[in-house]
Amino acid sequence: MSSRMKILFRNRKIISEFFRIVSNVNPEVEKYYTCKVMVLSIDMNNDFYYKSCVVCYIKLVKTESKFYCANCSKDVDYPKFRYMLKMLASDEIGNAWFVLFDKDVEKVVRHDNKTDV
């Protein structure tokens, strides 16, 4: 089995297991899981992107004439647009909403966001 295939099956979980995992998350330990799902729908009621701080990637707040990063406590003159895609996915056991960000969205839609504003 190729190394790419091994990654696809590493820590494979079903959707219902994610709810148990999330309730016991230790934010200091980084873990990765995979899940084979079918996308049922994409939330078309929200934007597919957000304006973020170029330092911490947190969503910016629009002030009168600028953007403000509450995390960095400073104005941001040139925000970075980042993708955010909300989708309903299903496996053989259940359904769940997932939110994909930036690089993961780029993989799904096969697009590389090189534009900064």
Biopython code that builds the backbone (N, CA, C, O; Angstrom):
import numpy as np
from Bio.PDB.StructureBuilder import StructureBuilder

atoms = [
    (1, "MET", "N", (0.856, -1.180, 0.000)),
    (1, "MET", "CA", (0.000, 0.000, 0.000)),
    (1, "MET", "C", (0.896, 1.235, 0.000)),
    (1, "MET", "O", (1.862, 1.299, 0.761)),
    (2, "SER", "N", (0.586, 2.209, -0.844)),
    (2, "SER", "CA", (1.389, 3.429, -0.941)),
    (2, "SER", "C", (1.240, 4.272, 0.322)),
    (2, "SER", "O", (0.280, 4.111, 1.075)),
    (3, "SER", "N", (2.196, 5.169, 0.546)),
    (3, "SER", "CA", (2.143, 6.025, 1.739)),
    (3, "SER", "C", (0.918, 6.933, 1.697)),
    (3, "SER", "O", (0.352, 7.253, 2.742)),
    (4, "ARG", "N", (0.504, 7.350, 0.506)),
    (4, "ARG", "CA", (-0.704, 8.181, 0.394)),
    (4, "ARG", "C", (-1.935, 7.396, 0.828)),
    (4, "ARG", "O", (-2.805, 7.941, 1.506)),
    (5, "MET", "N", (-2.020, 6.151, 0.455)),
    (5, "MET", "CA", (-3.158, 5.308, 0.857)),
    (5, "MET", "C", (-3.148, 5.068, 2.363)),
    (5, "MET", "O", (-4.205, 5.039, 2.994)),
    (6, "LYS", "N", (-1.960, 4.897, 2.942)),
    (6, "LYS", "CA", (-1.866, 4.693, 4.386)),
    (6, "LYS", "C", (-2.402, 5.908, 5.139)),
    (6, "LYS", "O", (-3.073, 5.760, 6.160)),
    (7, "ILE", "N", (-2.110, 7.102, 4.639)),
    (7, "ILE", "CA", (-2.618, 8.327, 5.272)),
    (7, "ILE", "C", (-4.136, 8.362, 5.228)),
    (7, "ILE", "O", (-4.774, 8.788, 6.191)),
    (8, "LEU", "N", (-4.723, 7.919, 4.123)),
    (8, "LEU", "CA", (-6.185, 7.939, 3.992)),
    (8, "LEU", "C", (-6.875, 7.045, 5.014)),
    (8, "LEU", "O", (-8.017, 7.307, 5.392)),
    (9, "PHE", "N", (-6.202, 6.005, 5.459)),
    (9, "PHE", "CA", (-6.814, 5.066, 6.401)),
    (9, "PHE", "C", (-6.329, 5.240, 7.834)),
    (9, "PHE", "O", (-6.820, 4.553, 8.730)),
    (10, "ARG", "N", (-5.384, 6.133, 8.072)),
    (10, "ARG", "CA", (-4.851, 6.355, 9.421)),
    (10, "ARG", "C", (-5.934, 6.954, 10.321)),
    (10, "ARG", "O", (-6.571, 7.944, 9.959)),
    (11, "ASN", "N", (-6.135, 6.362, 11.469)),
    (11, "ASN", "CA", (-7.122, 6.832, 12.443)),
    (11, "ASN", "C", (-8.505, 7.014, 11.824)),
    (11, "ASN", "O", (-9.186, 7.999, 12.110)),
    (12, "ARG", "N", (-8.921, 6.085, 10.989)),
    (12, "ARG", "CA", (-10.229, 6.157, 10.323)),
    (12, "ARG", "C", (-11.338, 6.063, 11.358)),
    (12, "ARG", "O", (-11.324, 5.166, 12.201)),
    (13, "LYS", "N", (-12.296, 6.974, 11.304)),
    (13, "LYS", "CA", (-13.426, 7.022, 12.228)),
    (13, "LYS", "C", (-14.712, 7.171, 11.436)),
    (13, "LYS", "O", (-14.699, 7.567, 10.270)),
    (14, "ILE", "N", (-15.830, 6.847, 12.090)),
    (14, "ILE", "CA", (-17.139, 7.150, 11.504)),
    (14, "ILE", "C", (-17.627, 8.446, 12.145)),
    (14, "ILE", "O", (-17.140, 8.846, 13.203)),
    (15, "ILE", "N", (-18.586, 9.094, 11.501)),
    (15, "ILE", "CA", (-19.047, 10.408, 11.953)),
    (15, "ILE", "C", (-19.452, 10.404, 13.422)),
    (15, "ILE", "O", (-19.083, 11.318, 14.159)),
    (16, "SER", "N", (-20.197, 9.403, 13.859)),
    (16, "SER", "CA", (-20.673, 9.393, 15.244)),
    (16, "SER", "C", (-19.519, 9.354, 16.250)),
    (16, "SER", "O", (-19.678, 9.822, 17.378)),
    (17, "GLU", "N", (-18.370, 8.809, 15.868)),
    (17, "GLU", "CA", (-17.217, 8.770, 16.768)),
    (17, "GLU", "C", (-16.598, 10.154, 16.976)),
    (17, "GLU", "O", (-15.975, 10.406, 18.008)),
    (18, "PHE", "N", (-16.768, 11.047, 16.006)),
    (18, "PHE", "CA", (-16.207, 12.386, 16.146)),
    (18, "PHE", "C", (-16.827, 13.142, 17.318)),
    (18, "PHE", "O", (-16.137, 13.916, 17.983)),
    (19, "PHE", "N", (-18.099, 12.933, 17.579)),
    (19, "PHE", "CA", (-18.754, 13.626, 18.694)),
    (19, "PHE", "C", (-18.139, 13.198, 20.028)),
    (19, "PHE", "O", (-17.975, 14.029, 20.921)),
    (20, "ARG", "N", (-17.799, 11.927, 20.177)),
    (20, "ARG", "CA", (-17.147, 11.443, 21.390)),
    (20, "ARG", "C", (-15.731, 11.996, 21.485)),
    (20, "ARG", "O", (-15.291, 12.396, 22.563)),
    (21, "ILE", "N", (-15.027, 12.022, 20.380)),
    (21, "ILE", "CA", (-13.649, 12.509, 20.354)),
    (21, "ILE", "C", (-13.607, 13.989, 20.722)),
    (21, "ILE", "O", (-12.773, 14.401, 21.528)),
    (22, "VAL", "N", (-14.493, 14.790, 20.142)),
    (22, "VAL", "CA", (-14.503, 16.231, 20.384)),
    (22, "VAL", "C", (-14.757, 16.543, 21.857)),
    (22, "VAL", "O", (-14.191, 17.498, 22.390)),
    (23, "SER", "N", (-15.588, 15.763, 22.510)),
    (23, "SER", "CA", (-15.887, 16.032, 23.920)),
    (23, "SER", "C", (-14.702, 15.723, 24.832)),
    (23, "SER", "O", (-14.686, 16.164, 25.981)),
    (24, "ASN", "N", (-13.716, 14.981, 24.351)),
    (24, "ASN", "CA", (-12.543, 14.629, 25.158)),
    (24, "ASN", "C", (-11.246, 15.205, 24.610)),
    (24, "ASN", "O", (-10.169, 14.667, 24.863)),
    (25, "VAL", "N", (-11.347, 16.295, 23.861)),
    (25, "VAL", "CA", (-10.165, 16.852, 23.205)),
    (25, "VAL", "C", (-9.239, 17.525, 24.217)),
    (25, "VAL", "O", (-9.676, 18.273, 25.092)),
    (26, "ASN", "N", (-7.963, 17.237, 24.072)),
    (26, "ASN", "CA", (-6.920, 17.943, 24.810)),
    (26, "ASN", "C", (-6.289, 18.910, 23.810)),
    (26, "ASN", "O", (-5.595, 18.465, 22.896)),
    (27, "PRO", "N", (-6.510, 20.230, 23.956)),
    (27, "PRO", "CA", (-6.026, 21.190, 22.951)),
    (27, "PRO", "C", (-4.506, 21.232, 22.828)),
    (27, "PRO", "O", (-3.983, 21.818, 21.880)),
    (28, "GLU", "N", (-3.795, 20.628, 23.762)),
    (28, "GLU", "CA", (-2.339, 20.643, 23.716)),
    (28, "GLU", "C", (-1.771, 19.485, 22.910)),
    (28, "GLU", "O", (-0.575, 19.451, 22.621)),
    (29, "VAL", "N", (-2.634, 18.533, 22.546)),
    (29, "VAL", "CA", (-2.190, 17.368, 21.784)),
    (29, "VAL", "C", (-2.858, 17.414, 20.416)),
    (29, "VAL", "O", (-4.085, 17.395, 20.310)),
    (30, "GLU", "N", (-2.043, 17.473, 19.380)),
    (30, "GLU", "CA", (-2.568, 17.535, 18.016)),
    (30, "GLU", "C", (-2.763, 16.125, 17.488)),
    (30, "GLU", "O", (-1.836, 15.315, 17.507)),
    (31, "LYS", "N", (-3.978, 15.826, 17.013)),
    (31, "LYS", "CA", (-4.283, 14.512, 16.450)),
    (31, "LYS", "C", (-5.001, 14.692, 15.124)),
    (31, "LYS", "O", (-5.679, 15.693, 14.892)),
    (32, "TYR", "N", (-4.836, 13.703, 14.264)),
    (32, "TYR", "CA", (-5.478, 13.715, 12.960)),
    (32, "TYR", "C", (-6.323, 12.457, 12.803)),
    (32, "TYR", "O", (-5.941, 11.369, 13.233)),
    (33, "TYR", "N", (-7.482, 12.638, 12.175)),
    (33, "TYR", "CA", (-8.385, 11.530, 11.907)),
    (33, "TYR", "C", (-8.852, 11.627, 10.463)),
    (33, "TYR", "O", (-8.838, 12.704, 9.866)),
    (34, "THR", "N", (-9.261, 10.503, 9.914)),
    (34, "THR", "CA", (-9.855, 10.498, 8.585)),
    (34, "THR", "C", (-11.254, 9.910, 8.666)),
    (34, "THR", "O", (-11.581, 9.142, 9.570)),
    (35, "CYS", "N", (-12.065, 10.293, 7.696)),
    (35, "CYS", "CA", (-13.445, 9.818, 7.647)),
    (35, "CYS", "C", (-13.864, 9.820, 6.180)),
    (35, "CYS", "O", (-13.726, 10.832, 5.492)),
    (36, "LYS", "N", (-14.365, 8.710, 5.712)),
    (36, "LYS", "CA", (-14.835, 8.637, 4.332)),
    (36, "LYS", "C", (-16.309, 9.019, 4.331)),
    (36, "LYS", "O", (-17.136, 8.341, 4.941)),
    (37, "VAL", "N", (-16.628, 10.104, 3.644)),
    (37, "VAL", "CA", (-17.999, 10.617, 3.626)),
    (37, "VAL", "C", (-18.416, 10.960, 2.206)),
    (37, "VAL", "O", (-17.599, 11.052, 1.290)),
    (38, "MET", "N", (-19.720, 11.144, 2.065)),
    (38, "MET", "CA", (-20.276, 11.662, 0.826)),
    (38, "MET", "C", (-20.871, 13.034, 1.162)),
    (38, "MET", "O", (-21.625, 13.166, 2.126)),
    (39, "VAL", "N", (-20.533, 14.044, 0.372)),
    (39, "VAL", "CA", (-21.071, 15.374, 0.594)),
    (39, "VAL", "C", (-22.508, 15.401, 0.084)),
    (39, "VAL", "O", (-22.775, 15.130, -1.087)),
    (40, "LEU", "N", (-23.442, 15.739, 1.006)),
    (40, "LEU", "CA", (-24.852, 15.799, 0.646)),
    (40, "LEU", "C", (-25.261, 17.185, 0.171)),
    (40, "LEU", "O", (-26.043, 17.324, -0.769)),
    (41, "SER", "N", (-24.726, 18.210, 0.830)),
    (41, "SER", "CA", (-25.041, 19.574, 0.404)),
    (41, "SER", "C", (-24.008, 20.545, 0.937)),
    (41, "SER", "O", (-23.271, 20.247, 1.877)),
    (42, "ILE", "N", (-23.972, 21.708, 0.318)),
    (42, "ILE", "CA", (-23.095, 22.795, 0.734)),
    (42, "ILE", "C", (-23.985, 23.956, 1.125)),
    (42, "ILE", "O", (-24.923, 24.298, 0.406)),
    (43, "ASP", "N", (-23.692, 24.565, 2.268)),
    (43, "ASP", "CA", (-24.481, 25.689, 2.769)),
    (43, "ASP", "C", (-24.271, 26.886, 1.857)),
    (43, "ASP", "O", (-23.199, 27.491, 1.851)),
    (44, "MET", "N", (-25.292, 27.223, 1.090)),
    (44, "MET", "CA", (-25.220, 28.339, 0.154)),
    (44, "MET", "C", (-25.728, 29.637, 0.782)),
    (44, "MET", "O", (-25.781, 30.664, 0.106)),
    (45, "ASN", "N", (-26.103, 29.609, 2.069)),
    (45, "ASN", "CA", (-26.636, 30.793, 2.740)),
    (45, "ASN", "C", (-25.547, 31.673, 3.340)),
    (45, "ASN", "O", (-25.833, 32.783, 3.788)),
    (46, "ASN", "N", (-24.323, 31.205, 3.357)),
    (46, "ASN", "CA", (-23.218, 31.959, 3.938)),
    (46, "ASN", "C", (-22.126, 32.190, 2.906)),
    (46, "ASN", "O", (-22.079, 31.521, 1.874)),
    (47, "ASP", "N", (-21.254, 33.141, 3.195)),
    (47, "ASP", "CA", (-20.126, 33.416, 2.313)),
    (47, "ASP", "C", (-19.166, 32.227, 2.288)),
    (47, "ASP", "O", (-19.124, 31.431, 3.226)),
    (48, "PHE", "N", (-18.410, 32.119, 1.219)),
    (48, "PHE", "CA", (-17.418, 31.050, 1.074)),
    (48, "PHE", "C", (-16.035, 31.508, 1.524)),
    (48, "PHE", "O", (-15.053, 30.781, 1.374)),
    (49, "TYR", "N", (-15.965, 32.702, 2.070)),
    (49, "TYR", "CA", (-14.679, 33.241, 2.496)),
    (49, "TYR", "C", (-14.892, 34.200, 3.664)),
    (49, "TYR", "O", (-16.014, 34.607, 3.963)),
    (50, "TYR", "N", (-13.796, 34.545, 4.306)),
    (50, "TYR", "CA", (-13.826, 35.595, 5.316)),
    (50, "TYR", "C", (-12.521, 36.373, 5.236)),
    (50, "TYR", "O", (-11.512, 35.863, 4.749)),
    (51, "LYS", "N", (-12.548, 37.611, 5.717)),
    (51, "LYS", "CA", (-11.348, 38.441, 5.746)),
    (51, "LYS", "C", (-10.640, 38.184, 7.062)),
    (51, "LYS", "O", (-11.235, 38.316, 8.131)),
    (52, "SER", "N", (-9.354, 37.812, 6.983)),
    (52, "SER", "CA", (-8.630, 37.429, 8.192)),
    (52, "SER", "C", (-7.385, 38.268, 8.397)),
    (52, "SER", "O", (-6.879, 38.922, 7.485)),
    (53, "CYS", "N", (-6.913, 38.224, 9.630)),
    (53, "CYS", "CA", (-5.638, 38.831, 10.005)),
    (53, "CYS", "C", (-4.525, 38.034, 9.326)),
    (53, "CYS", "O", (-4.576, 36.805, 9.278)),
    (54, "VAL", "N", (-3.530, 38.730, 8.808)),
    (54, "VAL", "CA", (-2.425, 38.047, 8.141)),
    (54, "VAL", "C", (-1.472, 37.397, 9.143)),
    (54, "VAL", "O", (-0.643, 36.574, 8.755)),
    (55, "VAL", "N", (-1.575, 37.749, 10.411)),
    (55, "VAL", "CA", (-0.705, 37.189, 11.446)),
    (55, "VAL", "C", (-1.327, 35.959, 12.099)),
    (55, "VAL", "O", (-0.697, 34.904, 12.167)),
    (56, "CYS", "N", (-2.586, 36.096, 12.587)),
    (56, "CYS", "CA", (-3.182, 35.011, 13.382)),
    (56, "CYS", "C", (-4.333, 34.287, 12.677)),
    (56, "CYS", "O", (-4.847, 33.300, 13.203)),
    (57, "TYR", "N", (-4.744, 34.756, 11.500)),
    (57, "TYR", "CA", (-5.802, 34.143, 10.679)),
    (57, "TYR", "C", (-7.204, 34.254, 11.267)),
    (57, "TYR", "O", (-8.135, 33.643, 10.742)),
    (58, "ILE", "N", (-7.378, 35.018, 12.340)),
    (58, "ILE", "CA", (-8.694, 35.197, 12.950)),
    (58, "ILE", "C", (-9.531, 36.138, 12.084)),
    (58, "ILE", "O", (-9.000, 37.047, 11.446)),
    (59, "LYS", "N", (-10.839, 35.908, 12.072)),
    (59, "LYS", "CA", (-11.750, 36.755, 11.302)),
    (59, "LYS", "C", (-11.708, 38.182, 11.831)),
    (59, "LYS", "O", (-11.737, 38.403, 13.041)),
    (60, "LEU", "N", (-11.639, 39.148, 10.920)),
    (60, "LEU", "CA", (-11.540, 40.551, 11.285)),
    (60, "LEU", "C", (-12.909, 41.179, 11.498)),
    (60, "LEU", "O", (-13.920, 40.713, 10.970)),
    (61, "VAL", "N", (-12.913, 42.237, 12.278)),
    (61, "VAL", "CA", (-14.115, 43.026, 12.516)),
    (61, "VAL", "C", (-13.998, 44.290, 11.679)),
    (61, "VAL", "O", (-12.957, 44.948, 11.684)),
    (62, "LYS", "N", (-15.069, 44.633, 10.957)),
    (62, "LYS", "CA", (-15.068, 45.848, 10.135)),
    (62, "LYS", "C", (-15.383, 47.035, 11.032)),
    (62, "LYS", "O", (-16.414, 47.054, 11.703)),
    (63, "THR", "N", (-14.503, 48.019, 11.046)),
    (63, "THR", "CA", (-14.755, 49.262, 11.764)),
    (63, "THR", "C", (-15.199, 50.293, 10.744)),
    (63, "THR", "O", (-15.517, 49.931, 9.612)),
    (64, "GLU", "N", (-15.229, 51.560, 11.109)),
    (64, "GLU", "CA", (-15.714, 52.596, 10.185)),
    (64, "GLU", "C", (-14.999, 52.587, 8.841)),
    (64, "GLU", "O", (-15.649, 52.626, 7.796)),
    (65, "SER", "N", (-13.687, 52.536, 8.855)),
    (65, "SER", "CA", (-12.958, 52.577, 7.584)),
    (65, "SER", "C", (-11.858, 51.523, 7.483)),
    (65, "SER", "O", (-11.137, 51.471, 6.486)),
    (66, "LYS", "N", (-11.727, 50.684, 8.510)),
    (66, "LYS", "CA", (-10.648, 49.700, 8.525)),
    (66, "LYS", "C", (-11.163, 48.348, 8.992)),
    (66, "LYS", "O", (-12.350, 48.158, 9.256)),
    (67, "PHE", "N", (-10.226, 47.425, 9.082)),
    (67, "PHE", "CA", (-10.495, 46.114, 9.669)),
    (67, "PHE", "C", (-9.673, 46.004, 10.941)),
    (67, "PHE", "O", (-8.543, 46.488, 11.014)),
    (68, "TYR", "N", (-10.264, 45.354, 11.951)),
    (68, "TYR", "CA", (-9.608, 45.258, 13.258)),
    (68, "TYR", "C", (-9.513, 43.797, 13.674)),
    (68, "TYR", "O", (-10.473, 43.038, 13.546)),
    (69, "CYS", "N", (-8.325, 43.409, 14.180)),
    (69, "CYS", "CA", (-8.121, 42.067, 14.698)),
    (69, "CYS", "C", (-8.196, 42.128, 16.218)),
    (69, "CYS", "O", (-7.325, 42.707, 16.868)),
    (70, "ALA", "N", (-9.237, 41.531, 16.777)),
    (70, "ALA", "CA", (-9.418, 41.527, 18.229)),
    (70, "ALA", "C", (-8.359, 40.669, 18.907)),
    (70, "ALA", "O", (-7.987, 40.937, 20.050)),
    (71, "ASN", "N", (-7.870, 39.647, 18.223)),
    (71, "ASN", "CA", (-6.854, 38.772, 18.805)),
    (71, "ASN", "C", (-5.505, 39.485, 18.932)),
    (71, "ASN", "O", (-4.837, 39.365, 19.959)),
    (72, "CYS", "N", (-5.106, 40.222, 17.903)),
    (72, "CYS", "CA", (-3.832, 40.947, 17.908)),
    (72, "CYS", "C", (-3.966, 42.362, 18.464)),
    (72, "CYS", "O", (-2.963, 43.025, 18.728)),
    (73, "SER", "N", (-5.199, 42.823, 18.641)),
    (73, "SER", "CA", (-5.493, 44.186, 19.131)),
    (73, "SER", "C", (-4.870, 45.256, 18.243)),
    (73, "SER", "O", (-4.215, 46.181, 18.725)),
    (74, "LYS", "N", (-5.088, 45.112, 16.926)),
    (74, "LYS", "CA", (-4.549, 46.120, 16.007)),
    (74, "LYS", "C", (-5.367, 46.168, 14.722)),
    (74, "LYS", "O", (-6.080, 45.227, 14.373)),
    (75, "ASP", "N", (-5.237, 47.301, 14.030)),
    (75, "ASP", "CA", (-5.869, 47.462, 12.728)),
    (75, "ASP", "C", (-5.083, 46.679, 11.690)),
    (75, "ASP", "O", (-3.864, 46.538, 11.788)),
    (76, "VAL", "N", (-5.802, 46.171, 10.689)),
    (76, "VAL", "CA", (-5.177, 45.426, 9.596)),
    (76, "VAL", "C", (-5.511, 46.152, 8.300)),
    (76, "VAL", "O", (-6.676, 46.250, 7.914)),
    (77, "ASP", "N", (-4.483, 46.657, 7.634)),
    (77, "ASP", "CA", (-4.688, 47.416, 6.401)),
    (77, "ASP", "C", (-5.010, 46.528, 5.204)),
    (77, "ASP", "O", (-5.818, 46.901, 4.352)),
    (78, "TYR", "N", (-4.382, 45.358, 5.136)),
    (78, "TYR", "CA", (-4.548, 44.466, 3.993)),
    (78, "TYR", "C", (-4.922, 43.062, 4.475)),
    (78, "TYR", "O", (-4.049, 42.215, 4.663)),
    (79, "PRO", "N", (-6.212, 42.818, 4.674)),
    (79, "PRO", "CA", (-6.622, 41.488, 5.157)),
    (79, "PRO", "C", (-6.391, 40.413, 4.109)),
    (79, "PRO", "O", (-6.301, 40.694, 2.914)),
    (80, "LYS", "N", (-6.299, 39.200, 4.574)),
    (80, "LYS", "CA", (-6.156, 38.023, 3.705)),
    (80, "LYS", "C", (-7.525, 37.370, 3.589)),
    (80, "LYS", "O", (-8.187, 37.127, 4.598)),
    (81, "PHE", "N", (-7.945, 37.088, 2.377)),
    (81, "PHE", "CA", (-9.189, 36.351, 2.180)),
    (81, "PHE", "C", (-8.905, 34.871, 2.393)),
    (81, "PHE", "O", (-7.963, 34.326, 1.817)),
    (82, "ARG", "N", (-9.708, 34.229, 3.209)),
    (82, "ARG", "CA", (-9.547, 32.797, 3.487)),
    (82, "ARG", "C", (-10.874, 32.104, 3.205)),
    (82, "ARG", "O", (-11.950, 32.618, 3.511)),
    (83, "TYR", "N", (-10.763, 30.934, 2.618)),
    (83, "TYR", "CA", (-11.956, 30.153, 2.319)),
    (83, "TYR", "C", (-12.556, 29.540, 3.581)),
    (83, "TYR", "O", (-11.850, 29.214, 4.536)),
    (84, "MET", "N", (-13.875, 29.396, 3.555)),
    (84, "MET", "CA", (-14.602, 28.721, 4.627)),
    (84, "MET", "C", (-15.842, 28.091, 3.986)),
    (84, "MET", "O", (-16.706, 28.801, 3.470)),
    (85, "LEU", "N", (-15.923, 26.781, 4.019)),
    (85, "LEU", "CA", (-17.000, 26.066, 3.344)),
    (85, "LEU", "C", (-17.709, 25.153, 4.342)),
    (85, "LEU", "O", (-17.088, 24.277, 4.944)),
    (86, "LYS", "N", (-19.007, 25.363, 4.508)),
    (86, "LYS", "CA", (-19.802, 24.533, 5.416)),
    (86, "LYS", "C", (-20.554, 23.506, 4.572)),
    (86, "LYS", "O", (-21.254, 23.858, 3.622)),
    (87, "MET", "N", (-20.396, 22.211, 4.939)),
    (87, "MET", "CA", (-21.043, 21.168, 4.138)),
    (87, "MET", "C", (-21.646, 20.082, 5.028)),
    (87, "MET", "O", (-21.143, 19.779, 6.110)),
    (88, "LEU", "N", (-22.723, 19.519, 4.538)),
    (88, "LEU", "CA", (-23.361, 18.391, 5.200)),
    (88, "LEU", "C", (-22.806, 17.131, 4.566)),
    (88, "LEU", "O", (-22.869, 16.951, 3.350)),
    (89, "ALA", "N", (-22.256, 16.252, 5.413)),
    (89, "ALA", "CA", (-21.644, 15.024, 4.918)),
    (89, "ALA", "C", (-22.296, 13.822, 5.572)),
    (89, "ALA", "O", (-22.860, 13.923, 6.662)),
    (90, "SER", "N", (-22.216, 12.679, 4.895)),
    (90, "SER", "CA", (-22.851, 11.469, 5.373)),
    (90, "SER", "C", (-21.912, 10.281, 5.205)),
    (90, "SER", "O", (-21.175, 10.187, 4.223)),
    (91, "ASP", "N", (-21.952, 9.371, 6.184)),
    (91, "ASP", "CA", (-21.296, 8.073, 6.022)),
    (91, "ASP", "C", (-22.364, 7.006, 6.211)),
    (91, "ASP", "O", (-23.552, 7.327, 6.240)),
    (92, "GLU", "N", (-21.967, 5.739, 6.341)),
    (92, "GLU", "CA", (-22.959, 4.668, 6.429)),
    (92, "GLU", "C", (-23.767, 4.702, 7.730)),
    (92, "GLU", "O", (-24.786, 4.020, 7.839)),
    (93, "ILE", "N", (-23.321, 5.492, 8.724)),
    (93, "ILE", "CA", (-23.983, 5.531, 10.025)),
    (93, "ILE", "C", (-24.812, 6.793, 10.242)),
    (93, "ILE", "O", (-25.908, 6.715, 10.796)),
    (94, "GLY", "N", (-24.311, 7.959, 9.815)),
    (94, "GLY", "CA", (-25.027, 9.195, 10.113)),
    (94, "GLY", "C", (-24.572, 10.377, 9.282)),
    (94, "GLY", "O", (-23.763, 10.242, 8.365)),
    (95, "ASN", "N", (-25.118, 11.555, 9.628)),
    (95, "ASN", "CA", (-24.818, 12.808, 8.943)),
    (95, "ASN", "C", (-24.237, 13.799, 9.943)),
    (95, "ASN", "O", (-24.495, 13.705, 11.143)),
    (96, "ALA", "N", (-23.450, 14.750, 9.440)),
    (96, "ALA", "CA", (-22.935, 15.831, 10.281)),
    (96, "ALA", "C", (-22.519, 16.988, 9.392)),
    (96, "ALA", "O", (-22.144, 16.806, 8.234)),
    (97, "TRP", "N", (-22.593, 18.195, 9.968)),
    (97, "TRP", "CA", (-22.097, 19.384, 9.284)),
    (97, "TRP", "C", (-20.612, 19.526, 9.592)),
    (97, "TRP", "O", (-20.195, 19.377, 10.741)),
    (98, "PHE", "N", (-19.818, 19.812, 8.571)),
    (98, "PHE", "CA", (-18.389, 20.050, 8.718)),
    (98, "PHE", "C", (-18.075, 21.427, 8.145)),
    (98, "PHE", "O", (-18.719, 21.874, 7.195)),
    (99, "VAL", "N", (-17.098, 22.085, 8.717)),
    (99, "VAL", "CA", (-16.614, 23.352, 8.179)),
    (99, "VAL", "C", (-15.163, 23.151, 7.766)),
    (99, "VAL", "O", (-14.315, 22.774, 8.575)),
    (100, "LEU", "N", (-14.900, 23.410, 6.502)),
    (100, "LEU", "CA", (-13.539, 23.314, 5.974)),
    (100, "LEU", "C", (-12.988, 24.723, 5.821)),
    (100, "LEU", "O", (-13.713, 25.651, 5.461)),
    (101, "PHE", "N", (-11.702, 24.871, 6.098)),
    (101, "PHE", "CA", (-11.061, 26.173, 5.980)),
    (101, "PHE", "C", (-9.935, 26.119, 4.969)),
    (101, "PHE", "O", (-9.335, 25.070, 4.733)),
    (102, "ASP", "N", (-9.667, 27.243, 4.391)),
    (102, "ASP", "CA", (-8.565, 27.592, 3.517)),
    (102, "ASP", "C", (-7.943, 26.442, 2.726)),
    (102, "ASP", "O", (-8.457, 26.083, 1.666)),
    (103, "LYS", "N", (-6.865, 25.866, 3.210)),
    (103, "LYS", "CA", (-6.135, 24.852, 2.438)),
    (103, "LYS", "C", (-6.994, 23.623, 2.153)),
    (103, "LYS", "O", (-6.875, 23.024, 1.084)),
    (104, "ASP", "N", (-7.858, 23.240, 3.096)),
    (104, "ASP", "CA", (-8.714, 22.081, 2.858)),
    (104, "ASP", "C", (-9.750, 22.383, 1.783)),
    (104, "ASP", "O", (-10.063, 21.517, 0.966)),
    (105, "VAL", "N", (-10.288, 23.604, 1.774)),
    (105, "VAL", "CA", (-11.229, 23.992, 0.711)),
    (105, "VAL", "C", (-10.508, 24.005, -0.629)),
    (105, "VAL", "O", (-11.052, 23.550, -1.635)),
    (106, "GLU", "N", (-9.288, 24.524, -0.646)),
    (106, "GLU", "CA", (-8.520, 24.552, -1.892)),
    (106, "GLU", "C", (-8.323, 23.151, -2.455)),
    (106, "GLU", "O", (-8.365, 22.960, -3.670)),
    (107, "LYS", "N", (-8.108, 22.169, -1.582)),
    (107, "LYS", "CA", (-7.964, 20.788, -2.037)),
    (107, "LYS", "C", (-9.258, 20.266, -2.640)),
    (107, "LYS", "O", (-9.249, 19.591, -3.669)),
    (108, "VAL", "N", (-10.373, 20.584, -1.989)),
    (108, "VAL", "CA", (-11.673, 20.091, -2.457)),
    (108, "VAL", "C", (-12.033, 20.708, -3.804)),
    (108, "VAL", "O", (-12.487, 20.000, -4.703)),
    (109, "VAL", "N", (-11.835, 22.021, -3.956)),
    (109, "VAL", "CA", (-12.209, 22.681, -5.209)),
    (109, "VAL", "C", (-11.043, 22.788, -6.187)),
    (109, "VAL", "O", (-11.184, 23.315, -7.290)),
    (110, "ARG", "N", (-9.879, 22.275, -5.756)),
    (110, "ARG", "CA", (-8.657, 22.279, -6.580)),
    (110, "ARG", "C", (-8.303, 23.674, -7.089)),
    (110, "ARG", "O", (-8.087, 23.897, -8.280)),
    (111, "HIS", "N", (-8.254, 24.612, -6.122)),
    (111, "HIS", "CA", (-7.921, 25.998, -6.445)),
    (111, "HIS", "C", (-6.940, 26.513, -5.408)),
    (111, "HIS", "O", (-7.095, 26.236, -4.218)),
    (112, "ASP", "N", (-5.935, 27.257, -5.842)),
    (112, "ASP", "CA", (-4.948, 27.821, -4.942)),
    (112, "ASP", "C", (-5.184, 29.317, -4.839)),
    (112, "ASP", "O", (-5.071, 30.034, -5.833)),
    (113, "ASN", "N", (-5.512, 29.794, -3.646)),
    (113, "ASN", "CA", (-5.813, 31.207, -3.428)),
    (113, "ASN", "C", (-4.514, 31.992, -3.256)),
    (113, "ASN", "O", (-3.919, 31.984, -2.178)),
    (114, "LYS", "N", (-4.082, 32.662, -4.306)),
    (114, "LYS", "CA", (-2.844, 33.435, -4.255)),
    (114, "LYS", "C", (-3.117, 34.924, -4.119)),
    (114, "LYS", "O", (-2.171, 35.710, -4.065)),
    (115, "THR", "N", (-4.380, 35.339, -4.062)),
    (115, "THR", "CA", (-4.725, 36.746, -4.064)),
    (115, "THR", "C", (-4.898, 37.268, -2.650)),
    (115, "THR", "O", (-5.697, 36.737, -1.879)),
    (116, "ASP", "N", (-4.160, 38.296, -2.313)),
    (116, "ASP", "CA", (-4.357, 39.022, -1.059)),
    (116, "ASP", "C", (-4.998, 40.357, -1.395)),
    (116, "ASP", "O", (-4.728, 40.937, -2.447)),
    (117, "VAL", "N", (-5.833, 40.832, -0.515)),
    (117, "VAL", "CA", (-6.467, 42.130, -0.728)),
    (117, "VAL", "C", (-6.076, 43.043, 0.388)),
    (117, "VAL", "O", (-6.497, 44.199, 0.416)),
]
sb = StructureBuilder()
sb.init_structure("model")
sb.init_model(0)
sb.init_chain("A")
sb.init_seg("    ")
for serial, (resi, resn, name, xyz) in enumerate(atoms, 1):
    if name == "N":
        sb.init_residue(resn, " ", resi, " ")
    sb.init_atom(name, np.array(xyz, "f"), 0.0, 1.0, " ", f" {name:<3s}", serial, name[0])
structure = sb.get_structure()
